Amino acid sequence: MNKSLKNTLFGLGMLVACLPYACKLPYITTAWKQSPLDSHDWIFLLMGFVTLGITLFGIRRKEVHHDWTGLLLMAVFAIMYVIGLIKDIHAISIMAGVLIAASATCLFWGWECFIILLPAFVVFCLSVTSTSYWITYLLSPIGLKSLPVKIFLMVVAIVIAIIQYRVHFIPKKQSTIFVCVLCFAVLFVGLQKEAHIKSAAFIPDFSSGMFKNAKGYALDPTPGDLQFFEGSKKLEKYTFGTDDSVIGILGIELGTNVHQIHPPTHCLRTQGTTILSEKLQTVEFRFAQITITEINYLNTSNNPMLCWYWYSSPQFSTPSLISFRRHWNPKHEWHSYQITTPIYSNDLSKARERLKVFLGDVAEENSSKASKEAQQPSN
């Protein structure tokens, strides 16, 4: 085949391979504008192009040839892209879009060129929306935040790109693929336990405003609440006073747009709070046992607070965003709850007991009300 024609076809092929990512650009730019956690990610897209420029210098004298391994990788990541679309998980489809383009370089230019260009695609992956949240979430046990980690990874990728420009080190294809598959398998297995966490369904009704020693009232959602949770079927806010403190409630009945539901840690970080810890807790009531996620944080006034949250359908509840996203279906009823109370004198156990007693009273009152309604004769 004529070399000029071959290069033209390869170039067209690369443009086609970039289309899946290009289709997600409107969502990406919107996320950068609206999400404080994603607002810095445009830097990594820009630095990805800088890194790509460095790596392209490294392949300008290379003999290019196709490698069918790239086609296999493209097929795998195309499946990943479709799964992201079907499950409505933007991060998966955007990441897959980047990896499809990366795999195309292997198909059209060969394994050696693919490895040389790989640092640039690593930097591009750092610009994927929601990566900031998930990096912080996965590294929360050791207290690392996403931005420093992403900057470190970007610097490492750029350094490797510069080194590759001077000294081409090309790892063996089979070893590289094996290590990547192994890393993916470890991550997948590590997340499987959380993806299957379930406990009893718990959809409390706070509307009576009176639960033994707790009295409260409903609050009107703010314009910010209505914008943040736009598309939700129902948005309820309450504040309750107990003998020794206050308890805040945020209850949401989800609509058909799952992206309007954000993990509380995401919301808290965007408000400028400091997350001290996040872990699962099992809470036993008289009528049920549920598992919730507990967040210990400092609010913007630097006061310690305790937050419990969970997601629930009429069939079961889960404290895990991963489990919730795995089971969520727009045709089914889903609710999200956050309850918050202050921590006084660093006494976390007392704050926990306050929330446990309050939710137990709510569950008991709701159960009693349901029993009375069931006993009433139907007209």
ChimeraX attribute file (.defattr): number of C-alpha atoms within 10 A of each C-alpha:
attribute: neighborCount
match mode: 1-to-1
recipient: residues
	/A:1	6
	/A:2	7
	/A:3	8
	/A:4	9
	/A:5	10
	/A:6	13
	/A:7	15
	/A:8	12
	/A:9	13
	/A:10	19
	/A:11	14
	/A:12	12
	/A:13	16
	/A:14	19
	/A:15	14
	/A:16	14
	/A:17	22
	/A:18	18
	/A:19	15
	/A:20	21
	/A:21	19
	/A:22	15
	/A:23	12
	/A:24	15
	/A:25	13
	/A:26	9
	/A:27	12
	/A:28	21
	/A:29	15
	/A:30	12
	/A:31	18
	/A:32	17
	/A:33	11
	/A:34	11
	/A:35	15
	/A:36	16
	/A:37	20
	/A:38	22
	/A:39	17
	/A:40	15
	/A:41	26
	/A:42	18
	/A:43	14
	/A:44	22
	/A:45	19
	/A:46	14
	/A:47	20
	/A:48	24
	/A:49	15
	/A:50	15
	/A:51	27
	/A:52	22
	/A:53	14
	/A:54	20
	/A:55	26
	/A:56	17
	/A:57	14
	/A:58	21
	/A:59	19
	/A:60	10
	/A:61	8
	/A:62	12
	/A:63	10
	/A:64	18
	/A:65	16
	/A:66	16
	/A:67	19
	/A:68	16
	/A:69	16
	/A:70	23
	/A:71	18
	/A:72	14
	/A:73	18
	/A:74	23
	/A:75	14
	/A:76	15
	/A:77	22
	/A:78	19
	/A:79	13
	/A:80	20
	/A:81	25
	/A:82	14
	/A:83	16
	/A:84	18
	/A:85	15
	/A:86	11
	/A:87	15
	/A:88	15
	/A:89	16
	/A:90	21
	/A:91	19
	/A:92	20
	/A:93	26
	/A:94	27
	/A:95	23
	/A:96	26
	/A:97	27
	/A:98	24
	/A:99	27
	/A:100	28
	/A:101	24
	/A:102	25
	/A:103	30
	/A:104	28
	/A:105	27
	/A:106	26
	/A:107	26
	/A:108	24
	/A:109	21
	/A:110	21
	/A:111	24
	/A:112	23
	/A:113	23
	/A:114	23
	/A:115	23
	/A:116	25
	/A:117	25
	/A:118	23
	/A:119	27
	/A:120	28
	/A:121	21
	/A:122	21
	/A:123	28
	/A:124	26
	/A:125	24
	/A:126	25
	/A:127	27
	/A:128	25
	/A:129	25
	/A:130	19
	/A:131	20
	/A:132	22
	/A:133	18
	/A:134	14
	/A:135	16
	/A:136	19
	/A:137	17
	/A:138	14
	/A:139	13
	/A:140	17
	/A:141	12
	/A:142	8
	/A:143	13
	/A:144	14
	/A:145	17
	/A:146	20
	/A:147	19
	/A:148	10
	/A:149	16
	/A:150	20
	/A:151	15
	/A:152	12
	/A:153	16
	/A:154	23
	/A:155	15
	/A:156	15
	/A:157	20
	/A:158	23
	/A:159	14
	/A:160	19
	/A:161	26
	/A:162	19
	/A:163	15
	/A:164	20
	/A:165	17
	/A:166	9
	/A:167	11
	/A:168	15
	/A:169	13
	/A:170	14
	/A:171	11
	/A:172	11
	/A:173	12
	/A:174	8
	/A:175	10
	/A:176	13
	/A:177	12
	/A:178	11
	/A:179	11
	/A:180	11
	/A:181	12
	/A:182	12
	/A:183	11
	/A:184	12
	/A:185	12
	/A:186	11
	/A:187	11
	/A:188	12
	/A:189	11
	/A:190	11
	/A:191	14
	/A:192	12
	/A:193	11
	/A:194	17
	/A:195	19
	/A:196	15
	/A:197	17
	/A:198	20
	/A:199	18
	/A:200	17
	/A:201	17
	/A:202	21
	/A:203	21
	/A:204	17
	/A:205	12
	/A:206	23
	/A:207	12
	/A:208	13
	/A:209	16
	/A:210	16
	/A:211	20
	/A:212	12
	/A:213	12
	/A:214	20
	/A:215	16
	/A:216	19
	/A:217	14
	/A:218	15
	/A:219	13
	/A:220	10
	/A:221	14
	/A:222	10
	/A:223	9
	/A:224	9
	/A:225	12
	/A:226	12
	/A:227	11
	/A:228	15
	/A:229	22
	/A:230	17
	/A:231	18
	/A:232	18
	/A:233	13
	/A:234	13
	/A:235	19
	/A:236	16
	/A:237	20
	/A:238	19
	/A:239	20
	/A:240	21
	/A:241	15
	/A:242	15
	/A:243	9
	/A:244	8
	/A:245	14
	/A:246	17
	/A:247	22
	/A:248	17
	/A:249	20
	/A:250	17
	/A:251	21
	/A:252	19
	/A:253	21
	/A:254	25
	/A:255	21
	/A:256	16
	/A:257	14
	/A:258	18
	/A:259	14
	/A:260	15
	/A:261	20
	/A:262	13
	/A:263	15
	/A:264	19
	/A:265	21
	/A:266	19
	/A:267	16
	/A:268	17
	/A:269	16
	/A:270	13
	/A:271	12
	/A:272	13
	/A:273	18
	/A:274	18
	/A:275	19
	/A:276	14
	/A:277	14
	/A:278	17
	/A:279	13
	/A:280	15
	/A:281	13
	/A:282	13
	/A:283	16
	/A:284	14
	/A:285	15
	/A:286	9
	/A:287	10
	/A:288	14
	/A:289	14
	/A:290	19
	/A:291	21
	/A:292	24
	/A:293	20
	/A:294	22
	/A:295	21
	/A:296	21
	/A:297	23
	/A:298	19
	/A:299	18
	/A:300	12
	/A:301	8
	/A:302	10
	/A:303	14
	/A:304	22
	/A:305	20
	/A:306	21
	/A:307	24
	/A:308	25
	/A:309	23
	/A:310	24
	/A:311	28
	/A:312	23
	/A:313	20
	/A:314	13
	/A:315	12
	/A:316	16
	/A:317	25
	/A:318	28
	/A:319	27
	/A:320	22
	/A:321	19
	/A:322	17
	/A:323	20
	/A:324	23
	/A:325	14
	/A:326	12
	/A:327	15
	/A:328	18
	/A:329	14
	/A:330	11
	/A:331	8
	/A:332	12
	/A:333	16
	/A:334	24
	/A:335	23
	/A:336	24
	/A:337	21
	/A:338	20
	/A:339	20
	/A:340	21
	/A:341	21
	/A:342	24
	/A:343	20
	/A:344	14
	/A:345	8
	/A:346	12
	/A:347	11
	/A:348	16
	/A:349	9
	/A:350	14
	/A:351	20
	/A:352	18
	/A:353	12
	/A:354	20
	/A:355	20
	/A:356	16
	/A:357	16
	/A:358	19
	/A:359	19
	/A:360	19
	/A:361	19
	/A:362	21
	/A:363	22
	/A:364	18
	/A:365	19
	/A:366	17
	/A:367	14
	/A:368	12
	/A:369	11
	/A:370	11
	/A:371	11
	/A:372	9
	/A:373	11
	/A:374	10
	/A:375	8
	/A:376	8
	/A:377	6
	/A:378	6
	/A:379	3
